[in-house]
Amino acid sequence: MKLGVFVSDYQSTVNTLERLKSDQLGIFLVQNGVYHAAIAENGKGSAILDAAPRVFALREDLETRGFAADAVDARVKVVGYGDIVDLIFSEYPKLAWL
Amino acid sequence: MAKLTIGCFSSLVGSMSLDFAVKLAEAAIEKGHEVDFWMSGNATMLSKKGQKSFKDYSYLDKRIRAAMDKGMKMCACEACAEARGYHKEDTFDHPGLIRKSMDWYLASCHTADRVLHIGGE
């Protein structure tokens, strides 16, 4: 089963993500969750970026917080609301919100 | 066309989660999908009439009316609303907006292709 998880806060949720059973996990960084995409602490990016093969960040929430799309980690794909709609209908039958 | 059901449980008007939920619903509608939007807990205040727009403050009233004009169905938890002193006569008028028990949300989830449940704190 493919699972799409929305991460909406800037706190460590890696343990929670590791407990989720999924054949393919996709992470959507939204709201304050987009800080995971753009902030490196001690030169290291967020551990969440290693928790799933595909990580997306909402462009509008990045821009609201002063981050340009080219400022995010290379492992993250920047998407808009329309892209999220397409992704959840085409690739992620189950969704969760953290 | 597919159906997306969004359940929003915790948010006050002006919260990030409620803004996100409404904007995602708008995007789904623009792409031709069907959207059901359940408001529970403090999110029920989104359906209260008389909301005013202030600078630098989220204002979703017009947006949800426009989305409902395009077919989005919204339902506020009746018990949640009554518990907050928000009664039927306080609900704004739109044929796409109703107040029901959580049965409505469960039935909507059952028939939806995708469900995004935005939980409470």
Backbone of each chain as ProteinMPNN parsed JSONL, in Angstrom:
{"seq_chain_A": "MKLGVFVSDYQSTVNTLERLKSDQLGIFLVQNGVYHAAIAENGKGSAILDAAPRVFALREDLETRGFAADAVDARVKVVGYGDIVDLIFSEYPKLAWL", "coords_chain_A": {"N_chain_A": [[0.829, -1.192, 0.0], [0.531, 2.187, -0.828], [1.374, 5.076, 0.927], [0.602, 8.365, 1.746], [1.915, 10.901, 3.684], [1.159, 13.738, 5.501], [3.134, 16.194, 6.834], [3.04, 18.595, 9.189], [4.353, 20.165, 10.977], [7.316, 21.532, 12.531], [8.985, 19.463, 13.919], [10.576, 16.57, 15.304], [9.447, 13.809, 13.707], [10.248, 11.396, 12.982], [10.364, 8.907, 14.292], [7.663, 8.242, 14.435], [7.06, 8.072, 11.718], [8.636, 5.91, 11.021], [7.279, 3.847, 12.18], [5.086, 3.51, 10.633], [3.507, 1.375, 8.408], [4.209, 0.756, 5.151], [4.307, 0.181, 1.672], [5.305, 2.008, -0.028], [6.301, 5.067, 0.901], [5.285, 8.421, 0.902], [6.095, 11.753, 1.606], [4.53, 14.741, 2.477], [5.404, 17.928, 2.957], [4.049, 20.492, 4.694], [2.707, 23.685, 5.78], [4.289, 24.621, 8.831], [5.875, 22.446, 8.558], [7.404, 22.653, 6.296], [9.838, 23.681, 7.007], [11.503, 21.559, 7.444], [12.421, 21.015, 4.928], [14.071, 23.077, 4.265], [15.876, 23.879, 6.213], [19.027, 23.344, 7.611], [20.606, 21.821, 10.266], [23.558, 22.224, 12.006], [24.844, 21.766, 9.644], [23.565, 19.604, 8.608], [20.804, 18.146, 6.998], [17.247, 17.761, 7.711], [16.254, 14.77, 9.402], [13.947, 13.668, 8.529], [13.951, 13.801, 5.813], [15.243, 11.585, 4.981], [13.498, 9.603, 5.467], [11.681, 8.722, 3.643], [11.209, 7.672, 0.242], [10.247, 9.596, -1.452], [9.821, 13.021, -1.146], [7.885, 15.861, -0.713], [7.371, 19.415, -0.871], [5.299, 22.117, -0.024], [4.95, 24.771, -2.152], [3.747, 27.33, -1.696], [3.695, 27.514, 1.098], [6.399, 27.447, 1.65], [7.256, 29.848, 0.432], [5.786, 31.706, 1.886], [7.2, 31.644, 4.227], [9.558, 32.741, 3.532], [11.327, 31.286, 1.979], [12.891, 30.494, -1.037], [12.219, 28.399, -3.879], [14.581, 27.259, -4.771], [16.064, 27.061, -2.524], [15.641, 24.842, -1.079], [16.337, 21.517, 0.148], [17.992, 19.17, -1.971], [16.773, 16.74, -2.147], [14.111, 17.154, -2.037], [11.034, 17.75, -3.641], [9.499, 20.561, -4.907], [6.17, 21.558, -4.795], [2.838, 22.555, -5.898], [-0.544, 23.308, -4.776], [-2.271, 22.125, -6.653], [-0.636, 20.15, -7.716], [-0.397, 18.495, -5.498], [-2.993, 17.538, -5.262], [-3.14, 16.024, -7.63], [-1.155, 14.108, -7.076], [-2.123, 12.761, -4.778], [-4.392, 11.558, -5.748], [-3.434, 9.991, -7.818], [-1.298, 8.474, -6.852], [-1.258, 7.928, -4.077], [-3.169, 6.062, -2.23], [-3.877, 5.971, 0.448], [-3.953, 8.275, 3.131], [-2.345, 10.262, 5.62], [-2.179, 12.461, 8.455], [0.168, 14.305, 10.17]], "CA_chain_A": [[0.0, 0.0, 0.0], [1.244, 3.467, -0.836], [0.845, 5.977, 1.95], [1.062, 9.745, 1.735], [1.827, 11.472, 5.03], [1.329, 15.188, 5.58], [3.856, 16.633, 8.034], [2.647, 20.001, 9.257], [5.056, 20.88, 12.043], [8.769, 21.362, 12.507], [9.484, 18.686, 15.044], [11.004, 15.256, 14.823], [8.389, 12.805, 13.639], [10.853, 10.245, 12.309], [9.938, 7.675, 14.96], [6.293, 7.959, 13.995], [7.107, 7.655, 10.318], [9.232, 4.573, 10.936], [6.299, 2.851, 12.628], [4.038, 3.37, 9.631], [3.743, 0.294, 7.468], [3.855, 1.186, 3.814], [5.185, -0.286, 0.606], [5.973, 3.209, -0.535], [5.899, 6.228, 1.689], [5.525, 9.756, 0.359], [5.905, 12.768, 2.641], [4.156, 16.08, 2.023], [5.736, 18.931, 3.964], [3.155, 21.651, 4.568], [2.707, 24.6, 6.931], [5.645, 24.706, 9.397], [6.625, 21.266, 8.148], [8.33, 22.962, 5.198], [11.173, 23.97, 7.542], [12.313, 20.353, 7.252], [12.973, 21.039, 3.576], [14.933, 24.226, 3.996], [16.816, 24.2, 7.288], [20.027, 22.339, 7.985], [21.196, 22.099, 11.571], [24.943, 21.739, 12.035], [25.202, 21.331, 8.302], [22.857, 18.382, 8.232], [19.382, 18.329, 6.762], [16.327, 17.051, 8.6], [16.215, 13.308, 9.274], [12.706, 13.294, 7.824], [14.209, 13.7, 4.372], [15.727, 10.217, 4.725], [12.483, 8.651, 5.931], [10.803, 8.293, 2.549], [11.857, 7.845, -1.057], [9.776, 10.823, -2.112], [9.415, 14.084, -0.226], [7.392, 17.043, -1.411], [7.133, 20.576, -0.005], [4.329, 23.026, -0.635], [5.596, 26.019, -2.564], [3.139, 28.5, -1.054], [4.12, 27.574, 2.501], [7.812, 27.83, 1.635], [7.382, 31.268, 0.099], [5.253, 32.46, 3.017], [8.232, 31.672, 5.269], [10.753, 33.396, 3.009], [12.235, 30.355, 1.295], [12.704, 30.282, -2.467], [12.216, 26.973, -4.226], [15.945, 26.752, -4.94], [16.732, 27.005, -1.218], [15.302, 23.603, -0.38], [17.22, 20.364, -0.014], [17.866, 18.567, -3.304], [15.916, 15.546, -2.074], [12.712, 17.579, -1.927], [10.417, 18.329, -4.824], [8.568, 21.638, -4.558], [4.911, 21.365, -5.52], [1.725, 23.433, -5.569], [-1.755, 22.606, -4.326], [-2.767, 21.284, -7.742], [0.23, 18.965, -7.795], [-0.746, 17.603, -4.378], [-4.246, 16.865, -5.648], [-2.802, 14.988, -8.622], [-0.37, 13.048, -6.434], [-2.907, 11.92, -3.859], [-5.337, 10.734, -6.502], [-2.771, 9.063, -8.736], [-0.239, 7.65, -6.282], [-1.341, 7.616, -2.649], [-4.555, 5.7, -1.865], [-4.111, 6.242, 1.87], [-3.343, 9.527, 3.563], [-2.301, 10.497, 7.068], [-1.794, 13.829, 8.827], [0.921, 14.389, 11.427]], "C_chain_A": [[0.875, 1.257, 0.0], [0.557, 4.431, 0.124], [1.456, 7.369, 1.801], [0.847, 10.363, 3.107], [2.085, 12.978, 4.966], [2.001, 15.525, 6.911], [3.705, 18.147, 8.119], [3.402, 20.794, 10.316], [6.559, 20.614, 11.956], [9.225, 20.728, 13.808], [9.814, 17.296, 14.523], [9.851, 14.26, 14.867], [8.92, 11.523, 12.998], [10.41, 8.939, 12.949], [8.535, 7.274, 14.542], [6.304, 7.442, 12.566], [7.659, 6.235, 10.186], [8.251, 3.485, 11.353], [5.184, 2.635, 11.618], [4.422, 2.28, 8.636], [3.295, 0.741, 6.079], [4.836, 0.6, 2.804], [5.979, 0.881, 0.033], [5.425, 4.426, 0.181], [6.236, 7.512, 0.941], [5.225, 10.777, 1.441], [5.597, 14.112, 1.989], [4.446, 17.055, 3.162], [4.872, 20.163, 3.708], [3.236, 22.477, 5.848], [4.134, 24.694, 7.506], [6.486, 23.472, 9.103], [7.625, 21.56, 7.045], [9.726, 23.334, 5.713], [12.093, 22.754, 7.421], [13.035, 20.384, 5.898], [14.078, 22.067, 3.41], [15.989, 24.506, 5.06], [17.751, 23.022, 7.559], [20.624, 22.744, 9.322], [22.567, 21.435, 11.657], [25.342, 21.138, 10.685], [24.476, 20.091, 7.812], [21.362, 18.658, 8.079], [18.534, 17.496, 7.709], [16.335, 15.544, 8.324], [14.963, 12.843, 8.526], [12.969, 13.076, 6.335], [14.751, 12.325, 3.989], [14.668, 9.158, 5.012], [11.591, 8.127, 4.813], [11.52, 8.502, 1.221], [11.428, 9.114, -1.792], [9.283, 11.817, -1.06], [9.037, 15.314, -1.042], [7.224, 18.184, -0.403], [6.236, 21.562, -0.751], [4.96, 24.395, -0.889], [5.05, 27.224, -1.796], [3.602, 28.637, 0.402], [5.611, 27.879, 2.628], [7.952, 29.337, 1.422], [6.858, 32.152, 1.225], [6.3, 32.634, 4.11], [9.571, 32.192, 4.746], [11.742, 32.494, 2.315], [11.886, 30.278, -0.199], [12.805, 28.794, -2.762], [13.64, 26.428, -4.34], [16.716, 26.683, -3.624], [16.487, 25.684, -0.51], [16.312, 22.508, -0.704], [16.941, 19.682, -1.366], [16.984, 17.328, -3.31], [14.44, 15.88, -2.098], [12.231, 18.162, -3.248], [9.387, 19.36, -4.381], [7.324, 21.533, -5.438], [3.88, 22.416, -5.09], [0.522, 22.609, -5.117], [-2.288, 21.659, -5.416], [-1.948, 20.02, -7.906], [-0.107, 17.97, -6.677], [-2.033, 16.844, -4.697], [-3.944, 15.735, -6.635], [-2.08, 13.811, -7.966], [-1.236, 12.161, -5.544], [-3.915, 11.061, -4.631], [-4.631, 9.685, -7.37], [-1.826, 8.09, -8.029], [-0.418, 7.232, -4.827], [-2.78, 7.332, -2.218], [-4.89, 5.996, -0.406], [-3.328, 7.476, 2.287], [-3.369, 9.628, 5.083], [-1.802, 11.918, 7.312], [-1.066, 13.788, 10.153], [1.098, 15.84, 11.815]], "O_chain_A": [[1.844, 1.352, 0.754], [-0.665, 4.577, 0.127], [2.676, 7.521, 1.739], [-0.265, 10.351, 3.634], [3.104, 13.424, 4.44], [1.493, 15.182, 7.979], [4.174, 18.884, 7.252], [3.117, 21.973, 10.528], [7.004, 19.616, 11.39], [9.781, 21.394, 14.682], [9.382, 16.903, 13.44], [9.349, 13.918, 15.938], [8.153, 10.68, 12.533], [10.112, 7.972, 12.249], [8.259, 6.095, 14.321], [5.619, 6.468, 12.252], [7.206, 5.457, 9.346], [8.375, 2.335, 10.931], [4.419, 1.678, 11.734], [5.528, 2.274, 8.096], [2.125, 1.066, 5.872], [6.04, 0.535, 3.053], [7.148, 0.754, -0.333], [4.246, 4.761, 0.075], [7.339, 7.667, 0.415], [4.205, 10.675, 2.123], [6.298, 14.56, 1.082], [3.8, 17.005, 4.209], [4.951, 20.79, 2.652], [3.764, 22.025, 6.864], [5.09, 24.834, 6.743], [7.687, 23.462, 9.374], [8.588, 20.815, 6.865], [10.692, 23.307, 4.95], [13.31, 22.898, 7.309], [14.129, 19.838, 5.756], [14.922, 21.946, 2.522], [16.904, 25.295, 4.825], [17.323, 21.878, 7.712], [21.089, 23.871, 9.491], [22.709, 20.238, 11.411], [26.071, 20.149, 10.608], [24.751, 19.593, 6.72], [20.745, 19.315, 8.918], [19.046, 16.632, 8.421], [16.411, 15.105, 7.176], [14.937, 11.75, 7.961], [12.299, 12.274, 5.683], [14.723, 11.944, 2.819], [14.906, 7.964, 4.825], [10.826, 7.185, 5.021], [12.345, 9.407, 1.093], [12.153, 9.634, -2.64], [8.451, 11.497, -0.211], [9.768, 15.744, -1.935], [6.966, 17.944, 0.777], [6.401, 21.801, -1.947], [5.432, 25.07, 0.026], [5.822, 28.045, -1.301], [3.868, 29.742, 0.874], [6.039, 28.499, 3.602], [8.68, 30.011, 2.151], [7.412, 33.218, 1.493], [6.3, 33.633, 4.831], [10.592, 32.096, 5.427], [12.884, 32.89, 2.083], [10.739, 30.03, -0.57], [13.395, 28.031, -1.998], [13.878, 25.258, -4.038], [17.883, 26.292, -3.605], [17.063, 25.432, 0.548], [17.037, 22.576, -1.697], [15.802, 19.632, -1.828], [16.501, 16.912, -4.364], [13.602, 14.981, -2.173], [12.922, 18.956, -3.886], [8.507, 19.061, -3.574], [7.417, 21.434, -6.662], [4.032, 23.074, -4.06], [0.568, 21.379, -5.083], [-2.701, 20.536, -5.128], [-2.485, 18.951, -8.196], [-0.101, 16.758, -6.89], [-2.14, 15.647, -4.428], [-4.443, 14.62, -6.481], [-2.366, 12.653, -8.271], [-1.093, 10.938, -5.561], [-4.247, 9.957, -4.2], [-5.182, 8.613, -7.622], [-1.573, 6.998, -8.54], [0.213, 6.272, -4.385], [-3.524, 8.253, -1.881], [-6.047, 6.243, -0.066], [-2.196, 7.692, 1.855], [-4.29, 9.143, 5.74], [-1.099, 12.497, 6.485], [-1.601, 13.299, 11.148], [1.706, 16.134, 12.845]]}, "seq_chain_B": "MAKLTIGCFSSLVGSMSLDFAVKLAEAAIEKGHEVDFWMSGNATMLSKKGQKSFKDYSYLDKRIRAAMDKGMKMCACEACAEARGYHKEDTFDHPGLIRKSMDWYLASCHTADRVLHIGGE", "coords_chain_B": {"N_chain_B": [[-13.419, 11.904, -12.778], [-12.905, 12.05, -9.32], [-13.511, 11.459, -5.808], [-12.833, 13.459, -3.012], [-12.653, 13.472, 0.424], [-12.45, 15.668, 3.078], [-11.655, 15.974, 6.402], [-11.781, 18.212, 9.002], [-10.627, 18.868, 12.125], [-9.649, 20.381, 14.299], [-9.293, 23.079, 14.019], [-9.287, 26.586, 14.571], [-10.904, 29.398, 13.027], [-8.664, 31.022, 10.943], [-6.493, 29.496, 11.449], [-3.591, 27.58, 10.436], [-4.107, 24.987, 9.539], [-6.792, 24.955, 8.775], [-6.801, 26.836, 6.732], [-5.112, 25.485, 4.944], [-6.659, 23.205, 4.383], [-8.903, 24.284, 3.099], [-7.746, 25.465, 0.847], [-6.662, 23.232, -0.419], [-9.0, 21.88, -1.002], [-10.149, 23.689, -2.808], [-8.304, 23.463, -4.921], [-8.708, 20.821, -5.681], [-11.339, 20.908, -6.577], [-11.073, 22.666, -8.722], [-9.782, 20.998, -10.439], [-11.757, 19.374, -11.196], [-12.723, 17.479, -9.437], [-14.811, 15.896, -6.957], [-15.675, 17.227, -3.809], [-16.048, 16.718, -0.388], [-16.453, 18.348, 2.676], [-15.811, 18.209, 5.947], [-16.477, 19.687, 9.052], [-15.324, 19.803, 12.262], [-15.224, 20.041, 15.871], [-13.474, 22.981, 16.838], [-13.325, 23.852, 14.243], [-15.866, 24.137, 13.276], [-16.588, 26.757, 13.447], [-16.002, 27.931, 11.076], [-18.239, 27.892, 9.554], [-19.903, 29.797, 10.498], [-22.107, 32.545, 10.342], [-21.633, 36.039, 9.457], [-18.907, 36.558, 9.5], [-16.019, 38.606, 9.476], [-13.686, 40.438, 7.468], [-10.296, 41.041, 8.116], [-7.263, 42.92, 7.928], [-4.291, 41.144, 7.207], [-5.247, 38.786, 8.303], [-6.543, 35.595, 8.22], [-9.189, 34.944, 5.985], [-11.795, 33.167, 5.119], [-14.372, 32.987, 4.339], [-15.576, 33.991, 1.878], [-14.211, 32.418, 0.099], [-14.938, 29.762, 0.672], [-17.636, 29.905, 0.105], [-17.522, 30.373, -2.637], [-16.342, 27.99, -3.447], [-18.332, 26.192, -2.729], [-20.291, 27.082, -4.434], [-19.341, 25.95, -6.688], [-19.805, 23.339, -6.261], [-18.758, 22.047, -3.99], [-19.427, 20.266, -0.99], [-20.298, 21.083, 2.269], [-20.187, 20.333, 5.722], [-21.047, 20.935, 9.017], [-20.296, 19.805, 12.261], [-22.966, 19.18, 14.25], [-23.293, 18.833, 17.02], [-20.802, 19.73, 17.963], [-20.95, 22.412, 17.247], [-23.209, 23.309, 18.705], [-22.258, 22.894, 21.269], [-20.52, 24.948, 21.46], [-22.074, 27.121, 21.648], [-23.104, 27.964, 19.305], [-25.577, 28.237, 17.162], [-28.207, 26.894, 15.002], [-29.406, 29.063, 13.685], [-27.282, 30.748, 13.525], [-25.731, 29.931, 11.477], [-24.355, 30.465, 8.276], [-26.174, 31.15, 5.243], [-26.316, 28.855, 2.702], [-26.875, 26.649, 0.05], [-25.104, 24.553, -0.106], [-24.198, 24.015, 2.393], [-24.56, 22.312, 5.422], [-25.681, 21.162, 8.691], [-24.906, 18.418, 10.603], [-24.79, 15.174, 12.247], [-21.871, 13.146, 13.125], [-22.245, 10.956, 11.551], [-22.638, 11.743, 8.964], [-20.074, 12.415, 8.094], [-18.767, 9.941, 8.287], [-20.209, 8.455, 6.42], [-19.558, 9.86, 4.126], [-16.786, 9.443, 4.0], [-16.82, 6.734, 3.514], [-17.662, 6.525, 0.893], [-15.765, 7.878, -0.475], [-12.935, 8.394, -2.667], [-10.488, 9.208, -1.753], [-9.379, 10.09, 1.501], [-8.662, 12.674, 3.665], [-7.837, 13.175, 6.802], [-7.643, 15.564, 9.062], [-6.411, 15.804, 12.036], [-7.163, 16.646, 15.497], [-5.72, 18.527, 18.279]], "CA_chain_B": [[-13.58, 12.653, -11.541], [-12.866, 11.257, -8.102], [-14.045, 12.18, -4.648], [-11.95, 13.69, -1.873], [-13.307, 13.919, 1.655], [-11.522, 16.284, 4.027], [-12.199, 16.196, 7.737], [-10.938, 19.138, 9.738], [-11.125, 18.654, 13.475], [-9.176, 21.159, 15.445], [-8.817, 24.422, 13.737], [-10.037, 27.824, 14.653], [-10.77, 30.233, 11.841], [-7.38, 31.706, 10.999], [-5.404, 28.555, 11.675], [-2.937, 27.097, 9.22], [-4.724, 23.748, 9.045], [-8.036, 25.253, 8.086], [-6.405, 27.461, 5.463], [-4.609, 24.447, 4.053], [-7.757, 22.334, 3.973], [-9.748, 24.993, 2.13], [-6.999, 25.638, -0.404], [-6.583, 21.922, -1.078], [-10.336, 21.628, -1.545], [-10.282, 24.528, -4.005], [-7.491, 22.896, -6.003], [-9.372, 19.591, -6.141], [-12.527, 21.307, -7.347], [-10.608, 23.233, -9.993], [-9.398, 19.885, -11.303], [-12.951, 18.619, -11.567], [-13.056, 16.44, -8.469], [-15.864, 16.142, -5.984], [-15.092, 17.427, -2.481], [-16.855, 16.857, 0.823], [-15.631, 19.022, 3.695], [-16.409, 18.05, 7.272], [-15.905, 20.566, 10.074], [-15.597, 19.298, 13.587], [-14.553, 20.82, 16.902], [-13.43, 24.427, 16.597], [-13.469, 24.143, 12.813], [-17.26, 24.47, 12.96], [-16.76, 28.216, 13.365], [-15.864, 28.349, 9.678], [-19.562, 27.987, 8.927], [-20.703, 30.795, 11.208], [-22.358, 33.746, 9.541], [-21.177, 37.3, 10.034], [-17.45, 36.659, 9.588], [-15.508, 39.852, 8.904], [-12.326, 40.384, 6.952], [-9.34, 41.98, 8.693], [-5.956, 42.895, 7.287], [-3.326, 40.171, 7.729], [-5.936, 37.739, 9.048], [-7.177, 34.682, 7.271], [-10.624, 35.175, 5.777], [-12.139, 32.088, 4.194], [-15.816, 32.997, 4.083], [-15.882, 34.108, 0.442], [-13.599, 31.302, -0.638], [-15.724, 28.531, 0.797], [-18.88, 30.114, -0.642], [-17.202, 30.168, -4.06], [-16.119, 26.55, -3.652], [-19.641, 25.539, -2.68], [-20.984, 27.429, -5.691], [-18.833, 25.022, -7.711], [-20.211, 21.975, -5.949], [-18.264, 21.468, -2.738], [-20.415, 20.101, 0.07], [-19.719, 21.308, 3.593], [-21.046, 19.936, 6.819], [-20.514, 21.236, 10.343], [-20.759, 18.913, 13.319], [-24.015, 19.895, 14.974], [-23.014, 18.799, 18.461], [-19.651, 20.609, 18.222], [-21.423, 23.788, 17.146], [-24.086, 23.616, 19.837], [-21.419, 22.95, 22.47], [-19.828, 26.236, 21.454], [-23.069, 28.179, 21.675], [-23.297, 28.398, 17.922], [-26.827, 27.552, 16.848], [-28.577, 26.792, 13.582], [-29.676, 30.399, 13.129], [-25.996, 31.436, 13.373], [-25.045, 29.369, 10.316], [-24.647, 31.272, 7.089], [-27.059, 30.485, 4.283], [-25.831, 28.388, 1.403], [-27.424, 25.3, -0.126], [-24.063, 23.537, 0.014], [-23.775, 23.902, 3.792], [-25.524, 21.726, 6.344], [-25.19, 20.725, 10.01], [-25.347, 17.048, 10.839], [-23.947, 14.403, 13.165], [-20.69, 12.582, 12.478], [-22.659, 9.946, 10.572], [-22.449, 12.327, 7.618], [-18.65, 12.296, 7.761], [-18.456, 8.524, 8.081], [-20.796, 8.047, 5.135], [-18.763, 10.491, 3.072], [-15.512, 8.711, 3.925], [-17.083, 5.397, 2.954], [-17.834, 6.611, -0.563], [-14.698, 8.704, -1.052], [-11.739, 7.744, -3.217], [-9.4, 9.584, -0.858], [-9.805, 10.778, 2.721], [-7.612, 13.342, 4.429], [-8.372, 13.469, 8.125], [-6.73, 16.474, 9.749], [-6.846, 15.595, 13.399], [-7.07, 17.714, 16.482], [-4.626, 18.443, 19.241]], "C_chain_B": [[-13.598, 11.701, -10.35], [-13.391, 12.104, -6.942], [-13.02, 12.243, -3.529], [-12.794, 14.144, -0.694], [-12.245, 14.437, 2.608], [-12.25, 16.46, 5.348], [-11.269, 17.092, 8.51], [-11.462, 19.21, 11.167], [-10.743, 19.702, 14.503], [-9.162, 22.652, 15.235], [-9.81, 25.521, 14.043], [-9.941, 28.52, 13.316], [-9.473, 31.025, 11.975], [-6.229, 30.755, 11.225], [-4.806, 28.086, 10.357], [-3.645, 25.873, 8.666], [-5.999, 24.024, 8.276], [-7.76, 25.937, 6.749], [-5.958, 26.401, 4.462], [-5.755, 23.597, 3.509], [-8.624, 23.002, 2.911], [-9.019, 25.144, 0.787], [-6.839, 24.318, -1.159], [-7.932, 21.573, -1.708], [-10.549, 22.426, -2.821], [-9.524, 23.923, -5.187], [-8.134, 21.634, -6.559], [-10.593, 19.923, -6.993], [-12.125, 21.856, -8.71], [-10.201, 22.144, -10.975], [-10.567, 18.959, -11.605], [-13.352, 17.524, -10.605], [-14.22, 16.878, -7.571], [-15.203, 16.279, -4.607], [-16.19, 17.528, -1.424], [-15.949, 17.403, 1.917], [-16.369, 18.97, 5.031], [-15.699, 18.953, 8.272], [-16.314, 20.064, 11.452], [-14.861, 20.163, 14.609], [-14.599, 22.306, 16.591], [-13.56, 24.801, 15.128], [-14.9, 24.49, 12.431], [-17.458, 25.972, 12.81], [-16.58, 28.745, 11.954], [-17.232, 28.551, 9.032], [-20.462, 29.018, 9.607], [-20.892, 32.034, 10.337], [-21.814, 34.991, 10.243], [-19.675, 37.429, 10.167], [-16.98, 37.944, 8.887], [-14.048, 39.685, 8.488], [-11.467, 41.444, 7.637], [-8.0, 41.825, 7.976], [-5.051, 41.887, 7.994], [-3.98, 39.071, 8.568], [-6.663, 36.86, 8.042], [-8.682, 34.927, 7.195], [-11.077, 34.205, 4.699], [-13.594, 32.102, 3.764], [-16.141, 33.019, 2.587], [-15.35, 32.912, -0.339], [-14.439, 30.039, -0.518], [-17.075, 28.68, 0.11], [-18.644, 29.869, -2.135], [-16.999, 28.691, -4.362], [-17.446, 25.793, -3.628], [-20.47, 25.874, -3.908], [-20.566, 26.474, -6.811], [-19.071, 23.561, -7.334], [-19.678, 21.374, -4.668], [-19.396, 21.393, -1.719], [-19.713, 20.271, 1.407], [-20.721, 20.917, 4.663], [-20.344, 20.247, 8.138], [-21.115, 20.274, 11.358], [-21.755, 19.683, 14.2], [-23.725, 19.945, 16.474], [-21.855, 19.734, 18.823], [-20.086, 22.073, 18.224], [-22.268, 24.167, 18.357], [-23.279, 23.736, 21.127], [-20.691, 24.282, 22.587], [-20.81, 27.407, 21.428], [-23.392, 28.744, 20.317], [-24.458, 27.567, 17.367], [-27.158, 27.616, 15.359], [-28.785, 28.163, 12.949], [-28.394, 31.215, 12.951], [-25.22, 30.962, 12.14], [-25.356, 30.2, 9.076], [-25.409, 30.445, 6.052], [-26.312, 30.132, 3.006], [-26.351, 26.968, 1.229], [-26.382, 24.196, 0.01], [-23.631, 23.268, 1.442], [-24.898, 23.338, 4.654], [-24.869, 21.474, 7.699], [-25.765, 19.349, 10.281], [-24.474, 16.408, 11.922], [-22.772, 13.803, 12.39], [-21.025, 11.449, 11.505], [-22.412, 10.443, 9.149], [-21.004, 12.141, 7.18], [-18.282, 10.842, 7.471], [-18.997, 8.036, 6.744], [-19.998, 8.625, 3.979], [-17.426, 9.772, 2.892], [-15.706, 7.363, 3.226], [-17.166, 5.429, 1.436], [-16.72, 7.401, -1.245], [-13.584, 7.848, -1.655], [-10.515, 8.033, -2.357], [-9.989, 10.325, 0.338], [-8.575, 11.407, 3.374], [-8.235, 13.817, 5.734], [-7.344, 14.306, 8.876], [-7.158, 16.52, 11.21], [-6.631, 16.792, 14.308], [-5.908, 17.525, 17.428], [-5.09, 17.683, 20.472]], "O_chain_B": [[-14.249, 10.657, -10.394], [-13.67, 13.295, -7.087], [-12.422, 11.237, -3.148], [-13.564, 15.097, -0.807], [-11.271, 13.749, 2.91], [-13.339, 17.032, 5.394], [-10.089, 16.777, 8.664], [-12.617, 19.574, 11.389], [-11.458, 19.886, 15.488], [-9.03, 23.412, 16.195], [-11.011, 25.393, 13.802], [-9.011, 28.273, 12.549], [-9.22, 31.631, 13.016], [-5.075, 31.182, 11.194], [-5.434, 28.184, 9.302], [-3.772, 25.731, 7.45], [-6.26, 23.401, 7.247], [-8.417, 25.643, 5.751], [-6.361, 26.41, 3.299], [-5.809, 23.308, 2.314], [-9.031, 22.363, 1.94], [-9.616, 24.968, -0.275], [-6.877, 24.29, -2.389], [-7.99, 21.037, -2.815], [-11.071, 21.902, -3.805], [-10.033, 23.876, -6.307], [-8.11, 21.402, -7.767], [-10.839, 19.281, -8.014], [-12.754, 21.553, -9.724], [-10.265, 22.335, -12.189], [-10.392, 17.892, -12.194], [-14.23, 16.718, -10.916], [-14.547, 18.06, -7.458], [-14.28, 15.532, -4.281], [-17.129, 18.314, -1.55], [-14.807, 16.965, 2.062], [-17.409, 19.603, 5.213], [-14.47, 18.98, 8.333], [-17.499, 19.922, 11.755], [-13.972, 20.932, 14.246], [-15.619, 22.83, 16.143], [-13.873, 25.947, 14.805], [-15.13, 25.076, 11.373], [-18.382, 26.416, 12.129], [-16.961, 29.878, 11.66], [-17.358, 29.303, 8.066], [-21.655, 29.093, 9.313], [-19.96, 32.504, 9.686], [-21.571, 34.992, 11.45], [-19.198, 38.316, 10.874], [-17.497, 38.309, 7.831], [-13.293, 38.906, 9.07], [-11.862, 42.606, 7.727], [-7.655, 40.748, 7.488], [-5.047, 41.791, 9.221], [-3.337, 38.493, 9.444], [-7.319, 37.355, 7.125], [-9.352, 35.094, 8.214], [-10.785, 34.39, 3.517], [-14.0, 31.31, 2.914], [-16.886, 32.174, 2.093], [-15.961, 32.458, -1.307], [-14.631, 29.324, -1.502], [-17.613, 27.703, -0.412], [-19.46, 29.239, -2.808], [-17.431, 28.197, -5.403], [-17.655, 24.867, -4.412], [-21.26, 25.052, -4.373], [-21.321, 26.223, -7.75], [-18.589, 22.654, -8.013], [-20.104, 20.284, -4.285], [-20.208, 22.31, -1.593], [-18.662, 19.677, 1.648], [-21.925, 21.136, 4.534], [-19.191, 19.868, 8.345], [-22.307, 19.971, 11.309], [-21.416, 20.699, 14.807], [-23.895, 20.984, 17.111], [-21.899, 20.435, 19.834], [-19.665, 22.865, 19.066], [-22.065, 25.221, 18.96], [-23.576, 24.577, 21.976], [-20.295, 24.692, 23.678], [-20.412, 28.551, 21.209], [-23.891, 29.863, 20.193], [-24.332, 26.365, 17.138], [-26.49, 28.29, 14.576], [-28.385, 28.393, 11.808], [-28.413, 32.259, 12.299], [-24.179, 31.524, 11.802], [-26.503, 30.592, 8.861], [-25.3, 29.22, 5.997], [-25.756, 30.995, 2.327], [-26.276, 26.165, 2.159], [-26.732, 23.034, 0.219], [-22.796, 22.397, 1.688], [-26.03, 23.82, 4.622], [-23.649, 21.565, 7.834], [-26.976, 19.145, 10.196], [-23.544, 17.029, 12.438], [-22.685, 13.931, 11.169], [-20.172, 11.035, 10.721], [-22.033, 9.682, 8.259], [-20.736, 11.758, 6.041], [-17.564, 10.558, 6.512], [-18.327, 7.295, 6.024], [-19.786, 7.955, 2.969], [-16.992, 9.525, 1.767], [-14.859, 6.921, 2.45], [-16.784, 4.468, 0.768], [-16.736, 7.571, -2.464], [-13.329, 6.729, -1.21], [-9.613, 7.201, -2.247], [-10.955, 11.078, 0.213], [-7.57, 10.733, 3.602], [-9.049, 14.74, 5.758], [-6.295, 13.801, 9.277], [-8.131, 17.182, 11.571], [-6.013, 17.791, 13.94], [-5.207, 16.514, 17.394], [-4.316, 17.498, 21.412]]}, "name": "protein", "num_of_chains": 2, "seq": "MKLGVFVSDYQSTVNTLERLKSDQLGIFLVQNGVYHAAIAENGKGSAILDAAPRVFALREDLETRGFAADAVDARVKVVGYGDIVDLIFSEYPKLAWLMAKLTIGCFSSLVGSMSLDFAVKLAEAAIEKGHEVDFWMSGNATMLSKKGQKSFKDYSYLDKRIRAAMDKGMKMCACEACAEARGYHKEDTFDHPGLIRKSMDWYLASCHTADRVLHIGGE"}
